[in-house]
Amino acid sequence: MNTLTDAWSWLTAPAHWPGPDGIGARLLEHLLLTVVCLLIACAVALPVALVLGHLGRGGALAVNISNIGRAVPTFAVLVLLLLTPVGGFGQGPTVVALVLFSIPPLLTNAYVGMREVDQDVVGAARGMGMTGTQVLRQVELPLALPLVLTGVRIAAVQLVATATLAALVGGGGLGRIITAGFNLASTPQVVAGAVLVAVFALVVEGIFGVGQRLLADRSRSGKPS
């Protein structure tokens, strides 16, 4: 109990918030790293999943290949990247490792969402003269959107938790608070950093959850999203 009290005291101390090494700056770094990695992963995974889901071919193989990444710890990927000629300390290897880590849930959920679209609806759209691109954009994607967003939510929460590894290779983020606490043998600081990461992940989870509910409500009411 004393440790939690000390951690709360550390978190609420005004001296720990301002400055380049303060909590505010570390939160901003963590958010930026999460957003950048999520955007890159979405740009890589979602087009592939949507096209393969639309075509109905090659998706299972792509999903199985991407899921190999789940069996390999992100820290192991990060270490391997550091050993390559293009590796090095900083955000670069971290971004690559985190992007690879977040692709499986994005790819899997988007592909499954596309394949679960009612094929009678797709057939009716084609019968109306829609092209393949129009069917994908105007019929399949809107119907698959809930599962697509579920994949984005899962990837975002995982990124928030895993981005703490950036501190191990000289990057920023909330992980720097935790590693600094270990270096200083300050248990309250370590606990405080872990609490910040957990709260940040819960906030991200809540934001995406509210967004998904609002989207579902608008879809049921027939309003355009």
Secondary structure, 3 states (H helix, E strand, C coil): CHHHHHHHHHHHCHHHCCCCCCHHHHHHHHHHHHHHHHHHHHHHHHHHHHHHHHHCCCHHHHHHHHHHHHHCCHHHHHHHHHHCCCCCCCHHHHHHHHHHHHHHHHHHHHHHHHHCCCHHHHHHHHHCCCCHHHHHHHHHHHHHHHHHHHHHHHHHHHHHHHHHHHHHHCCCCCHHHHHHHHHCCCHHHHHHHHHHHHHHHHHHHHHHHHHHHHHHHHHHHCCCC
